[in-house]
């Protein structure tokens, strides 16, 4: 970061440290939640920040669909610059596909429908688009909407992808390239990488890697209605439109997903948010004048929000003691994920084959004195095994490894991919010559280990 966020103690900004500590207790105790980072802003000041080692502050984290809120910001900037309008027809940006878009619903689709997930489709069409060879925009425009655009919500990845394609066509650069001088540099966000497809487009709907600090900065920009430290970055009209309901989402089962959808932002029971699969959150709480940035790994994202509302929300507006602040600061500086239990290395070398088919990309595991080697086509990870701790290796993929021998025959090792919300567990039976590997939560991208890094 080119400059740090203003900092203060929780008590300085009427935040009760005991509520923050209670949230830490809750996420650490939850069996299906693995926390990676937490950063809390109040009154524009950082009042609490911590990373569960081996995750750390300077590493970017895969945002999954929280990427959409940054794509939305690119749209807001382009609208402010007069490059397009929300009511422009989508097909008019792609004249080469106009004749293919024969359905009246497709021809009626506007930019606002892409941004609000109200294209008229009643499902996510990404698998259909991806299975159609060639340009994903072409494939999307060939899929007739089920309803009139603007009348129904469906979380539809090609909508955001097509929005990004429009912006890249208009600006002559990638989404990340367009945002660099307009958003990232003014907000002091250094590292920002966006995964691309074969067409050279930033994916838009997923694929952005940023630090937790950067997530908090985006939230602060929207909390201040588009102004960053006295400088207007986004128009107030855009912020207001993006963060109010544009389409109802009453069909969603979880309460914080049923509050309506804006322009690539979700409405919440409290405030609004950007979020990404497995627990990446940018929570903006205007009533509390607060932002909560959080990353982690869980399939129970509603459970994380429930804990925020239960513990963090009541902490805003209540002053704790200096002793409570000191205790919280000490705890935040020593957060850590527990290592995987395991015994000391066993002498010998074993080359192991997969025990069965699975989602893991691994094709071979080699175990030898104090080391485990994991192989997939084109990638090899050589990882030291040190019982009782996480050991970090940065190349070719940033990963932390922990584990060891359960007995003379069986080995258990976990890998944390430090740019992503993913843990891979590998168990080996050296006598049988086989290994099993499974994800705690299977990546949404194709299962290549190299895709799990910025």
C-alpha positions in Angstrom: 0.0 0.0 0.0 1.3 3.4 -0.8 -0.2 4.8 2.5 -1.6 3.2 5.6 -5.1 3.7 6.9 -5.5 6.0 9.9 -5.4 3.9 13.0 -7.0 4.2 16.5 -7.9 2.1 19.4 -11.4 0.6 19.6 -12.2 2.7 22.6 -11.2 5.9 20.7 -13.9 5.2 18.2 -16.6 3.7 20.5 -16.0 0.1 19.7 -16.2 -2.5 22.5 -13.2 -4.7 22.2 -15.0 -7.5 24.0 -17.5 -7.7 21.0 -14.6 -8.2 18.6 -13.0 -10.8 20.9 -16.4 -12.6 21.1 -16.5 -12.7 17.3 -13.0 -14.2 17.2 -14.0 -16.8 19.8 -17.1 -17.7 17.7 -15.4 -18.1 14.3 -12.5 -20.1 15.9 -15.0 -22.4 17.7 -17.3 -23.0 14.7 -16.4 -26.4 13.2 -17.1 -25.4 9.6 -15.5 -22.0 9.6 -11.8 -21.4 8.9 -11.0 -17.7 9.4 -8.2 -16.1 7.5 -8.4 -12.3 8.2 -10.4 -9.6 9.9 -10.1 -5.8 9.5 -12.6 -3.4 11.1 -12.9 0.3 10.3 -14.9 2.8 12.4 -15.2 6.5 11.6 -12.6 6.0 8.9 -10.0 4.5 11.3 -8.6 1.0 11.5 -9.6 -0.2 15.0 -8.9 -3.9 14.7 -6.9 -6.1 12.3 -5.6 -9.6 12.4 -4.5 -12.5 10.2 -4.6 -16.1 11.2 -1.1 -17.4 10.5 0.1 -18.7 8.1 -2.1 -16.2 6.3 -0.7 -12.6 6.6 -1.5 -9.0 5.8 0.7 -8.6 2.7 -0.6 -11.6 0.8 -3.4 -11.1 -1.7 -6.4 -13.4 -1.3 -8.7 -14.8 -4.0 -12.0 -12.9 -3.8 -14.2 -15.0 -5.9 -17.5 -13.1 -6.4 -16.4 -10.1 -4.3 -14.6 -9.4 -7.6 -18.0 -8.3 -8.9 -18.1 -5.3 -6.7 -14.9 -4.0 -8.2 -16.3 -4.7 -11.7 -19.3 -2.6 -10.6 -17.0 0.2 -9.6 -15.4 0.1 -13.0 -18.9 0.5 -14.5 -19.6 3.5 -12.2 -16.4 5.2 -13.3 -17.2 4.6 -17.0 -20.7 6.0 -16.5 -19.2 9.1 -14.7 -16.9 9.5 -17.7 -19.8 9.3 -20.2 -18.6 6.2 -21.9 -22.0 4.5 -21.7 -25.4 4.6 -20.1 -27.3 2.1 -18.0 -30.1 2.0 -20.6 -27.8 1.2 -23.5 -28.7 -2.0 -25.2 -26.2 -4.8 -24.7 -26.4 -6.1 -28.3 -25.4 -2.6 -29.6 -21.9 -3.1 -28.1 -21.4 -6.3 -30.1 -22.5 -5.6 -33.7 -20.7 -8.7 -34.9 -23.3 -10.8 -32.9 -26.4 -8.7 -33.5 -27.8 -11.1 -36.0 -27.4 -14.0 -33.7 -29.3 -12.3 -30.9 -32.7 -13.0 -32.4 -34.8 -13.3 -29.2 -36.7 -10.1 -28.3 -35.6 -10.5 -24.7 -32.0 -10.5 -25.7 -32.5 -7.5 -27.9 -34.2 -5.7 -25.0 -31.4 -6.4 -22.5 -29.8 -3.3 -21.1 -26.5 -2.6 -19.2 -28.5 -2.1 -16.0 -29.9 -5.7 -16.4 -26.3 -7.1 -16.6 -25.3 -5.1 -13.5 -28.3 -6.0 -11.4 -28.5 -9.8 -12.3 -31.9 -9.2 -13.9 -31.2 -10.4 -17.5 -34.4 -12.4 -17.6 -32.6 -15.7 -17.2 -33.8 -17.8 -14.3 -30.6 -19.7 -13.8 -26.8 -19.3 -13.8 -26.0 -19.9 -17.5 -22.2 -20.1 -17.1 -21.9 -23.9 -17.7 -23.9 -23.5 -20.9 -21.8 -20.5 -22.0 -18.6 -22.3 -21.2 -19.6 -25.4 -23.1 -20.1 -23.3 -26.3 -16.8 -22.9 -28.1 -15.7 -19.5 -29.0 -16.5 -16.1 -27.4 -18.5 -16.4 -24.2 -20.3 -13.1 -25.0 -21.5 -14.7 -28.3 -22.7 -17.8 -26.4 -24.5 -15.7 -23.8 -26.3 -13.6 -26.4 -27.5 -16.7 -28.1 -29.3 -17.9 -24.8 -32.8 -16.5 -24.9 -33.9 -15.1 -21.5 -36.7 -17.0 -19.8 -38.5 -13.8 -18.8 -38.6 -10.2 -19.7 -35.3 -8.5 -18.6 -35.7 -6.6 -15.4 -38.4 -8.8 -14.0 -36.6 -11.6 -12.3 -33.3 -12.1 -10.3 -30.9 -14.9 -11.1 -27.2 -14.9 -10.0 -25.9 -15.3 -13.5 -22.1 -15.2 -14.0 -22.1 -14.4 -17.8 -24.0 -11.2 -17.0 -21.0 -9.8 -15.1 -18.6 -11.3 -17.7 -20.4 -9.5 -20.5 -20.5 -6.3 -18.5 -16.7 -6.6 -18.2 -16.4 -7.3 -21.9 -18.3 -4.1 -22.7 -16.1 -2.1 -20.4 -12.9 -3.5 -21.9 -14.1 -2.8 -25.4 -15.0 0.8 -24.5 -11.8 1.6 -22.5 -9.3 -0.3 -24.6 -7.8 -2.0 -21.6 -8.6 -4.7 -19.0 -10.7 -4.1 -16.0 -7.6 -4.0 -13.8 -5.9 -1.7 -16.2 -8.8 0.7 -16.2 -9.1 0.6 -12.4 -5.4 1.2 -11.8 -5.3 5.0 -12.2 -8.9 5.6 -11.3 -9.4 3.4 -8.2 -6.4 1.4 -7.1 -3.8 4.2 -7.2 -6.0 6.8 -5.5 -7.0 4.4 -2.8 -3.4 3.2 -2.2 -3.9 -0.3 -3.5 -0.7 -1.7 -4.9 -1.1 -5.4 -5.7 -4.1 -6.2 -7.8 -4.2 -9.1 -10.3 -7.3 -10.4 -12.2 -7.4 -13.8 -13.8 -8.2 -13.8 -17.6 -9.7 -16.1 -20.1 -8.3 -17.2 -23.4 -9.7 -14.0 -25.1 -7.6 -11.8 -22.9 -10.5 -10.5 -20.8 -10.4 -10.1 -17.0 -13.1 -12.5 -15.9 -15.0 -9.8 -14.0 -17.3 -12.1 -12.0 -14.4 -13.9 -10.2 -10.6 -14.0 -10.4 -9.5 -10.8 -8.6 -6.8 -11.2 -6.0 -6.4 -8.4 -3.4 -5.3 -7.9 0.2 -7.8 -7.6 3.1 -6.7 -4.0 3.4 -7.8 -3.3 -0.2 -11.2 -4.8 0.5 -11.6 -2.5 3.5 -10.6 0.5 1.3 -13.3 -0.3 -1.2 -15.8 -0.5 1.6 -14.7 2.8 3.0 -15.0 4.5 -0.4 -18.6 3.4 -0.7 -19.3 4.2 3.0 -18.2 7.8 2.2 -20.5 7.9 -0.9 -17.6 7.9 -3.4 -15.2 10.2 -1.6 -11.7 9.0 -0.5 -9.9 11.2 2.0 -11.4 14.4 0.6 -11.1 13.4 -3.1 -14.2 12.4 -5.1 -13.5 9.1 -6.9 -17.1 8.0 -7.7 -20.2 10.1 -8.2 -22.6 10.0 -5.2 -25.4 9.1 -7.6 -23.6 5.9 -8.7 -22.9 4.9 -5.1 -26.5 5.4 -4.1 -27.8 3.4 -7.1 -25.3 0.5 -6.8 -26.0 0.0 -3.1 -29.8 0.1 -3.1 -32.1 -2.7 -4.2 -32.4 -2.8 -8.0 -34.2 -6.2 -8.1 -35.9 -8.2 -5.4 -34.2 -11.4 -4.2 -37.1 -12.8 -2.1 -36.6 -16.3 -3.5 -33.2 -16.7 -1.8 -33.2 -19.0 1.2 -30.7 -17.3 3.4 -32.0 -14.1 5.1 -28.9 -11.9 4.1 -29.4 -13.0 0.5 -33.1 -12.2 0.4 -32.8 -8.4 1.0 -32.4 -7.4 -2.6 -29.6 -6.9 -5.1 -28.1 -3.6 -6.3 -25.4 -3.2 -9.0 -23.1 -6.1 -8.1 -23.7 -5.5 -4.4 -26.0 -7.4 -2.1 -28.3 -5.8 0.4 -27.9 -7.2 3.9 -30.1 -7.1 7.0 -27.7 -4.5 8.1 -26.1 -2.2 5.4 -24.9 -3.7 2.1 -22.0 -5.8 1.0 -19.9 -7.4 -1.7 -19.1 -11.1 -1.0 -17.3 -14.0 -2.6 -17.6 -17.8 -2.3 -16.3 -19.5 0.8 -16.5 -16.4 2.9 -14.9 -13.3 1.5 -16.8 -10.2 2.7 -16.8 -6.4 2.3 -19.5 -5.3 4.8 -20.5 -1.7 4.7 -22.6 -0.5 7.7 -23.7 3.1 7.2 -25.7 3.3 10.4 -22.6 2.2 12.4 -20.2 4.3 10.3 -18.2 1.1 9.9 -16.6 -1.3 7.5 -15.8 -5.0 8.1 -13.4 -6.8 5.8 -13.1 -10.5 6.3 -11.6 -13.5 4.4 -11.9 -17.1 5.3 -13.0 -20.6 4.1 -16.4 -22.0 4.7 -19.4 -23.2 2.8 -21.7 -21.7 5.5 -21.4 -18.0 4.6 -24.7 -17.1 6.3 -23.2 -18.4 9.5 -20.3 -15.9 9.3 -22.8 -13.0 8.8 -24.9 -14.3 11.7 -21.8 -14.1 14.0 -21.0 -10.6 12.7 -24.5 -9.5 13.6 -24.4 -11.3 17.0 -21.0 -10.0 18.2 -19.6 -7.2 16.1 -22.7 -5.2 15.4 -23.5 -4.6 19.1 -19.9 -3.6 19.7 -20.3 -0.4 17.6 -21.3 2.5 19.8 -20.1 1.0 23.1 -16.8 2.1 24.6 -14.7 -0.6 26.1 -11.8 -0.2 28.5 -8.1 0.3 27.8 -7.4 -3.1 29.3 -9.9 -4.7 26.9 -8.2 -2.9 24.0 -4.8 -4.1 25.1 -6.0 -7.7 25.4 -7.6 -7.6 21.9 -4.5 -6.1 20.3 -2.3 -8.8 21.8 -4.7 -11.5 20.6 -5.0 -10.0 17.1 -1.2 -10.1 16.9 -1.1 -13.8 17.7 -3.9 -15.3 15.7 -3.0 -18.7 14.1 -4.7 -21.7 12.6 -3.8 -24.9 14.5 -1.2 -27.2 12.8 -2.1 -30.7 11.8 -0.9 -33.3 14.2 1.7 -35.8 13.0 4.8 -37.7 14.1 8.4 -37.4 13.0 9.6 -38.4 9.5 10.0 -42.1 8.7 13.2 -43.0 6.8 12.5 -44.2 3.2 11.1 -43.2 -0.1 7.7 -44.1 -1.6 6.1 -43.2 -4.9 2.3 -43.2 -4.5 -0.6 -43.3 -6.9 -4.1 -42.0 -6.5 -6.4 -44.5 -4.6 -9.4 -43.4 -6.7 -10.8 -40.7 -8.9 -11.6 -37.3 -7.3 -11.6 -33.6 -7.8 -7.9 -33.2 -6.8 -5.6 -32.6 -9.7 -2.7 -34.6 -8.1 -1.4 -37.5 -10.2 1.5 -38.6 -8.0 2.8 -38.1 -4.4 6.4 -38.9 -3.4 7.2 -39.3 0.3 10.8 -39.3 1.4 12.8 -38.3 4.5 11.3 -35.1 5.8 9.6 -34.1 2.5 6.5 -34.7 0.5 6.4 -34.0 -3.3 3.0 -33.4 -4.9 2.7 -33.6 -8.7 0.1 -32.5 -11.2 0.6 -32.0 -15.0 3.0 -29.1 -15.3 3.4 -28.5 -11.6 5.5 -30.0 -8.8 5.3 -28.9 -5.1 8.3 -29.9 -2.9 7.2 -29.4 0.7 9.2 -30.0 3.9 7.4 -31.8 6.7 8.1 -30.4 10.1 5.8 -31.9 12.7 3.8 -29.5 14.9 4.0 -26.4 12.7 3.0 -24.8 9.3 5.9 -24.5 6.9 5.5 -22.0 4.1 6.8 -22.4 0.5 6.3 -19.6 -2.0 7.0 -21.2 -5.3 5.5 -22.3 -7.6 2.4 -21.7 -5.6 2.3 -20.0 -2.1 1.3 -22.8 0.2 1.7 -23.8 3.9 2.0 -27.4 4.8 1.5 -29.2 8.1 1.2 -32.8 9.2 3.2 -36.0 9.6 3.0 -39.7 10.3 0.1 -41.1 12.2 1.9 -44.4 12.5 4.5 -46.4 10.6 2.3 -46.7 7.5 0.0 -43.7 7.3 0.8 -40.1 6.6 -1.7 -37.1 6.9 -0.8 -33.7 5.5 -2.8 -30.5 4.9 -2.0 -27.8 2.5 -3.3 -24.2 2.8 -3.1 -22.3 -0.5 -2.2 -18.9 0.9 -3.7 -16.8 -1.9 -7.0 -18.7 -1.7 -9.7 -20.0 0.6 -8.7 -23.6 -0.1 -7.3 -26.4 2.0 -6.2 -29.7 0.4 -5.9 -32.8 2.7 -3.6 -35.6 1.6 -3.5 -39.0 3.3 -1.1 -41.7 2.3 -0.8 -45.4 2.9 2.8 -46.2 2.0 2.4 -49.9 2.4 -0.5 -49.9 -0.1 1.4 -47.4 -2.4 -1.6 -45.1 -2.6 -2.8 -41.7 -1.6 -6.1 -39.9 -1.3 -6.5 -36.1 -1.7 -9.6 -34.1 -1.1 -10.6 -30.4 -0.8 -12.3 -29.0 2.3 -14.1 -26.9 -0.3 -13.5 -27.7 -3.9 -12.3 -24.7 -6.0 -14.9 -23.2 -8.4 -12.1 -22.8 -11.0 -10.7 -25.8 -12.8 -8.7 -27.9 -10.3 -5.2 -26.7 -11.2 -3.0 -25.7 -8.3 -1.5 -22.9 -10.3 -4.8 -21.1 -10.5 -4.7 -20.7 -6.7 -2.2 -17.9 -6.8 -2.3 -14.3 -7.7 
